[in-house]
Amino acid sequence: MTVVARMLCLAALGAALLGVQPAAAQELRFGGFVRLDRRITLADSVQLADFFGVFRPELSASFEGRAEVVMSLDMRFHDFSDAQSTTDLQDADRHFPNSVTVWEAFAHVPEFLVEPLDLTIGKQRIQWGTADGLNPTDRFNAYDLSDLTDFTARLPVWAVRVEYYATPGWKIEGVWTPTAHGPLLPWGMEGLFAAGVGSPAGSVRSWHGHFEPPSRAFRNSQLGLKVAGRVTGLDLSVSYFRGPDALPAIRKVAFMSPDTSASAPTFDAHVWSVLPHSQVLGADVATEWRGVGLWAEGAVVFPEEIVLVTNVITGNVDDRWGLSVPRGMVSQSPMGTRHLSRTRCGPAPRLSDREAPVPYASGDAGDVA
């Protein structure tokens, strides 16, 4: 199926969900862009970097003024072959690595049920804040870090967005997303969030990153409320957000080595990351002075206390011990998220001992789920 045919099918599906026949579309628009990116690295020698190009076609359709459906695809393609064997040479996908994902797919319904109420539902970008790039109130969409030169890129997320225009110039906006997503990392940088993790005496021969996504429980959904309006030439808004953050934080670290004789053994490091919850109160203001745009934005973050467990294990190594969550003492994470931490050093415990409680390092921090 061609790209255009696939997008037409998506538009027809959106129209069917709205109860509108595709033939009733008053306006059908095609758009998008192509980005061909070539980069070089200047290390020991000048080399071409294995970066990707992007083709992002977009289709939007308006249906009798009742609704608008927007669909777009994100197509990324590499120029360098990924073939590693003669068998790979038979696979076109290894010759020309690429990926195709649905980027945005949402329906916007103005005057939903009542005249001042707009509804937007589907995979979309929820952009809050007025600052240029660094927006502390912009919390719903995960970061797209596949291109580290563009730190403002975000990933669309499935959401329900309701906008109520209470009076002229004022709007109340509510957003709900079923769950949060982790960031999209660049190739070869899976250890990005393990930077700064201290290692025990000895050397670390390998790092293994693990990510624990939020469960599908309702408590892991994201909720937000925003009130925005205009007063004497100032565009103002105040907002509230509750849910998992867009960037992960480290929860567990395990340094494992089967060598018990050496004074400085060689370890395999395992790092587990999670998306910590937080509550955010934010505000922003924008205005113009003599043709120059001025804006300001800020937020107060109330982070969740999470458990940071560090185990140093030698002897009969069993990975399951690294997943244990003992209780611990309060410390401060360099990422700004408040943690409870506990470090355990010693030989690998027997299987029957793994569930035994670990003594407190300092004080009673309470039970950890």
C-alpha positions as CSV (number, residue, x, y, z in Angstrom):
1,M,0.0,0.0,0.0
2,T,1.4,3.4,-0.9
3,V,1.8,6.2,1.6
4,V,-1.0,8.3,0.0
5,A,-3.4,5.3,0.0
6,R,-2.5,4.5,3.7
7,M,-3.3,8.1,4.7
8,L,-6.6,8.1,2.7
9,C,-7.6,5.0,4.6
10,L,-6.8,6.7,7.9
11,A,-8.8,9.7,7.0
12,A,-11.7,7.5,6.0
13,L,-11.5,5.7,9.3
14,G,-11.6,9.1,11.2
15,A,-14.6,10.2,9.1
16,A,-16.4,6.9,9.9
17,L,-15.8,7.5,13.6
18,L,-17.4,10.9,13.3
19,G,-20.3,9.5,11.4
20,V,-19.5,11.5,8.3
21,Q,-19.1,10.1,4.8
22,P,-15.7,10.7,3.1
23,A,-17.5,12.1,0.1
24,A,-18.8,14.9,2.3
25,A,-15.4,16.4,2.8
26,Q,-15.5,20.1,1.8
27,E,-11.7,20.5,1.8
28,L,-8.9,18.0,1.5
29,R,-5.3,19.2,2.0
30,F,-2.0,17.5,1.5
31,G,1.2,18.8,3.2
32,G,4.3,17.8,5.0
33,F,8.1,18.1,4.5
34,V,11.2,16.2,3.5
35,R,14.5,16.7,5.4
36,L,17.7,15.3,4.0
37,D,20.4,15.6,6.7
38,R,24.1,15.0,6.2
39,R,26.5,15.2,9.1
40,I,30.2,14.6,9.7
41,T,32.1,13.7,12.9
42,L,35.5,15.2,13.7
43,A,37.2,12.7,16.0
44,D,40.3,10.9,15.0
45,S,39.4,11.5,11.3
46,V,36.6,13.1,9.3
47,Q,33.8,10.6,8.8
48,L,30.2,10.7,7.6
49,A,27.8,10.3,10.5
50,D,25.1,7.6,10.3
51,F,22.1,10.0,10.7
52,F,18.6,9.8,9.2
53,G,16.4,11.7,6.8
54,V,12.8,12.4,7.5
55,F,9.7,12.3,5.2
56,R,6.6,13.4,7.1
57,P,3.5,13.6,4.8
58,E,0.3,15.0,6.3
59,L,-3.4,14.8,5.2
60,S,-6.2,16.9,6.7
61,A,-9.8,16.9,5.8
62,S,-12.7,19.1,6.8
63,F,-16.2,17.6,6.9
64,E,-19.1,20.1,6.4
65,G,-17.7,22.4,9.0
66,R,-18.5,19.8,11.7
67,A,-15.0,18.4,12.2
68,E,-11.5,18.2,11.0
69,V,-9.4,15.1,10.8
70,V,-5.6,15.3,10.7
71,M,-3.3,12.3,9.8
72,S,0.5,12.3,9.4
73,L,3.2,9.6,9.1
74,D,6.8,9.8,10.3
75,M,9.1,8.0,7.9
76,R,12.8,7.9,8.8
77,F,15.5,6.5,6.6
78,H,19.2,5.9,6.9
79,D,21.7,6.0,4.0
80,F,24.2,3.5,5.5
81,S,23.6,-0.2,5.2
82,D,23.0,-2.2,8.4
83,A,24.0,-5.6,6.9
84,Q,26.2,-7.6,9.2
85,S,26.1,-11.0,7.4
86,T,25.6,-12.5,4.0
87,T,22.0,-13.3,5.1
88,D,21.4,-9.6,5.8
89,L,22.5,-8.9,2.2
90,Q,19.2,-10.6,1.2
91,D,17.1,-8.2,3.3
92,A,16.3,-4.9,1.8
93,D,15.4,-3.5,5.2
94,R,19.0,-4.1,6.3
95,H,20.4,-2.5,3.2
96,F,18.2,0.5,3.6
97,P,17.2,0.8,7.3
98,N,14.0,2.7,7.8
99,S,11.0,3.1,10.1
100,V,7.4,4.2,9.5
101,T,5.1,5.3,12.3
102,V,1.8,7.1,12.6
103,W,2.8,10.6,13.9
104,E,-0.4,12.4,14.5
105,A,-3.9,11.1,14.1
106,F,-6.7,13.2,15.7
107,A,-10.1,14.6,15.1
108,H,-11.0,18.2,16.1
109,V,-14.7,18.8,16.7
110,P,-15.7,22.5,17.2
111,E,-18.9,23.3,19.1
112,F,-19.0,19.8,20.6
113,L,-22.4,19.4,22.3
114,V,-22.6,23.1,23.1
115,E,-21.4,26.1,21.2
116,P,-18.4,27.3,23.3
117,L,-16.9,23.7,23.7
118,D,-14.2,22.2,21.4
119,L,-13.1,18.6,21.5
120,T,-9.8,17.2,20.2
121,I,-9.3,13.4,20.5
122,G,-6.5,11.2,19.2
123,K,-2.7,11.2,18.9
124,Q,-1.6,14.8,19.1
125,R,0.8,17.4,20.4
126,I,-0.3,19.2,23.5
127,Q,1.8,22.4,23.7
128,W,1.6,24.5,26.8
129,G,3.7,27.6,27.6
130,T,4.9,30.7,25.8
131,A,8.7,30.5,26.3
132,D,10.9,29.8,23.3
133,G,11.9,26.1,23.5
134,L,12.4,25.6,27.2
135,N,8.8,25.3,28.6
136,P,8.6,24.1,32.3
137,T,4.7,23.9,31.9
138,D,4.9,21.7,28.8
139,R,4.6,18.2,30.4
140,F,2.4,15.9,28.3
141,N,4.6,14.9,25.4
142,A,7.7,12.8,25.7
143,Y,11.0,14.2,24.3
144,D,12.2,13.2,20.9
145,L,16.0,13.0,21.6
146,S,16.8,11.2,18.4
147,D,18.4,14.4,17.2
148,L,20.3,15.9,20.1
149,T,20.7,19.2,18.2
150,D,17.0,19.7,18.5
151,F,16.2,19.6,22.2
152,T,12.7,21.1,21.6
153,A,11.3,18.1,19.6
154,R,8.5,16.2,21.2
155,L,6.5,13.0,20.4
156,P,2.7,13.1,19.9
157,V,0.7,11.3,22.5
158,W,-2.9,9.9,22.6
159,A,-5.0,12.4,24.5
160,V,-8.5,13.9,25.0
161,R,-8.4,17.7,25.0
162,V,-11.4,19.8,25.9
163,E,-11.4,23.6,25.4
164,Y,-14.3,25.7,26.9
165,Y,-14.5,29.4,25.9
166,A,-16.2,30.8,28.9
167,T,-16.2,34.5,27.9
168,P,-14.6,36.4,25.1
169,G,-10.8,36.2,25.5
170,W,-10.9,33.5,28.2
171,K,-10.5,29.7,27.9
172,I,-10.6,26.8,30.2
173,E,-8.7,23.7,28.9
174,G,-8.6,20.2,30.2
175,V,-6.3,17.4,29.0
176,W,-6.2,13.7,29.8
177,T,-3.8,11.1,28.5
178,P,-4.1,7.4,29.3
179,T,-0.4,6.9,30.0
180,A,3.0,8.5,29.6
181,H,5.8,7.4,27.2
182,G,9.5,7.4,27.7
183,P,11.7,9.6,25.4
184,L,13.0,8.5,22.0
185,L,16.7,8.1,22.4
186,P,19.4,8.4,19.7
187,W,21.0,5.2,18.5
188,G,24.0,4.1,20.6
189,M,23.1,6.2,23.6
190,E,21.0,3.8,25.6
191,G,23.2,4.7,28.6
192,L,22.3,8.4,28.4
193,F,20.5,8.4,31.7
194,A,23.1,6.3,33.5
195,A,25.6,9.1,33.4
196,G,26.8,10.1,36.8
197,V,26.1,6.7,38.4
198,G,29.0,6.0,40.7
199,S,30.8,2.6,40.4
200,P,32.2,0.5,43.2
201,A,35.9,-0.2,43.7
202,G,36.9,-2.0,40.5
203,S,36.1,-1.6,36.8
204,V,32.8,-1.8,34.9
205,R,33.1,-3.8,31.7
206,S,29.5,-3.4,30.6
207,W,26.4,-1.3,31.2
208,H,22.9,-2.6,30.7
209,G,20.0,-0.2,30.7
210,H,16.5,-1.3,31.7
211,F,13.3,0.8,31.4
212,E,10.2,0.1,33.5
213,P,7.2,1.7,31.7
214,P,4.2,2.9,33.8
215,S,1.5,0.3,34.2
216,R,-1.9,0.8,32.6
217,A,-3.5,1.8,36.0
218,F,-5.5,5.0,35.9
219,R,-3.1,6.5,38.5
220,N,-0.5,6.5,35.8
221,S,-2.5,8.6,33.4
222,Q,-1.7,12.3,33.0
223,L,-4.2,15.1,33.9
224,G,-4.0,18.8,33.3
225,L,-6.1,21.9,33.7
226,K,-5.3,25.3,32.3
227,V,-7.0,28.7,32.4
228,A,-5.9,31.3,29.8
229,G,-7.0,34.8,29.0
230,R,-6.1,38.3,28.0
231,V,-5.9,41.3,30.5
232,T,-4.9,44.8,29.4
233,G,-2.6,43.6,26.6
234,L,-1.2,40.7,28.5
235,D,-1.8,37.0,27.5
236,L,-1.9,35.1,30.8
237,S,-2.3,31.5,31.8
238,V,-2.1,29.3,34.9
239,S,-2.0,25.6,34.8
240,Y,-1.9,22.4,36.8
241,F,-0.4,19.0,35.8
242,R,-0.3,15.6,37.5
243,G,1.2,12.5,36.2
244,P,4.4,10.8,35.1
245,D,7.2,13.0,33.9
246,A,8.6,13.1,30.3
247,L,12.1,12.1,31.4
248,P,13.1,9.0,33.3
249,A,15.0,8.8,36.6
250,I,17.1,6.0,37.9
251,R,15.5,3.7,40.4
252,K,17.7,0.7,40.8
253,V,21.4,0.0,40.1
254,A,23.1,-3.4,40.5
255,F,26.9,-4.0,40.1
256,M,27.4,-7.8,39.6
257,S,30.6,-9.8,39.5
258,P,31.3,-13.5,39.9
259,D,34.9,-12.8,41.0
260,T,35.2,-12.8,44.8
261,S,39.0,-13.1,45.0
262,A,40.2,-9.9,43.4
263,S,40.4,-6.7,45.5
264,A,39.1,-4.7,42.5
265,P,36.8,-7.1,40.6
266,T,35.2,-6.4,37.2
267,F,31.5,-5.7,37.3
268,D,28.5,-5.8,34.9
269,A,26.3,-2.8,35.7
270,H,22.5,-2.9,35.4
271,V,20.5,0.3,35.6
272,W,16.7,0.5,35.9
273,S,14.9,3.7,35.0
274,V,11.3,4.7,35.6
275,L,9.1,7.8,34.9
276,P,8.7,9.5,38.3
277,H,5.4,11.2,39.0
278,S,5.1,14.9,39.8
279,Q,2.6,17.7,40.3
280,V,3.3,21.0,38.5
281,L,1.8,24.4,39.1
282,G,2.7,26.7,36.2
283,A,2.1,30.2,34.8
284,D,3.2,32.2,31.8
285,V,2.7,35.7,30.4
286,A,3.3,37.1,26.9
287,T,3.0,40.7,25.6
288,E,4.5,43.1,23.1
289,W,6.4,46.3,23.7
290,R,7.2,48.6,20.8
291,G,7.1,45.8,18.4
292,V,9.2,43.4,20.5
293,G,7.7,40.3,21.9
294,L,8.2,39.6,25.6
295,W,7.3,36.5,27.5
296,A,8.0,34.7,30.7
297,E,7.2,31.2,32.0
298,G,7.7,29.4,35.3
299,A,6.6,26.4,37.2
300,V,6.8,24.9,40.7
301,V,7.4,21.1,40.7
302,F,6.3,18.8,43.5
303,P,8.2,15.6,42.7
304,E,7.4,12.1,43.8
305,E,9.6,10.2,46.3
306,I,11.0,7.1,44.6
307,V,13.4,4.4,45.6
308,L,17.0,4.4,44.4
309,V,18.5,1.0,45.3
310,T,22.2,0.2,44.7
311,N,23.4,-3.4,45.1
312,V,27.0,-4.5,44.8
313,I,27.0,-8.2,44.5
314,T,29.9,-10.6,44.2
315,G,30.0,-14.4,44.0
316,N,27.1,-16.5,42.6
317,V,25.5,-13.7,40.7
318,D,21.7,-13.8,40.1
319,D,20.1,-10.9,38.2
320,R,16.9,-11.3,40.3
321,W,18.6,-9.7,43.3
322,G,19.1,-6.5,41.3
323,L,15.3,-6.2,41.1
324,S,14.7,-6.2,44.9
325,V,13.5,-3.0,46.5
326,P,14.7,-2.7,50.1
327,R,13.9,0.3,52.3
328,G,16.4,3.1,52.7
329,M,17.4,6.6,53.7
330,V,16.5,10.0,52.2
331,S,18.9,11.5,49.8
332,Q,18.8,14.1,46.9
333,S,19.0,13.1,43.3
334,P,21.0,15.3,40.9
335,M,18.0,15.3,38.6
336,G,15.9,17.2,41.2
337,T,13.7,14.2,41.9
338,R,13.6,13.3,45.6
339,H,14.8,9.7,46.2
340,L,15.1,7.2,48.9
341,S,18.5,5.4,48.5
342,R,20.0,2.2,49.9
343,T,23.4,0.6,49.1
344,R,24.1,-3.0,49.8
345,C,27.5,-4.6,49.4
346,G,28.5,-8.2,49.9
347,P,28.3,-11.7,48.4
348,A,25.3,-12.8,46.5
349,P,22.7,-14.0,48.9
350,R,21.2,-17.5,48.9
351,L,17.9,-17.8,47.1
352,S,16.1,-18.3,50.4
353,D,17.6,-15.1,51.8
354,R,16.6,-12.8,48.9
355,E,13.3,-11.8,50.5
356,A,14.8,-11.1,53.9
357,P,14.4,-7.4,54.9
358,V,17.6,-5.3,54.6
359,P,18.5,-3.2,57.8
360,Y,18.0,0.5,57.6
361,A,21.0,2.6,56.6
362,S,19.7,5.6,58.6
363,G,16.4,6.1,60.2
364,D,13.0,4.7,59.3
365,A,11.9,5.8,55.8
366,G,8.8,3.8,55.8
367,D,7.6,1.0,53.6
368,V,8.3,1.1,49.9
369,A,5.8,-0.3,47.4
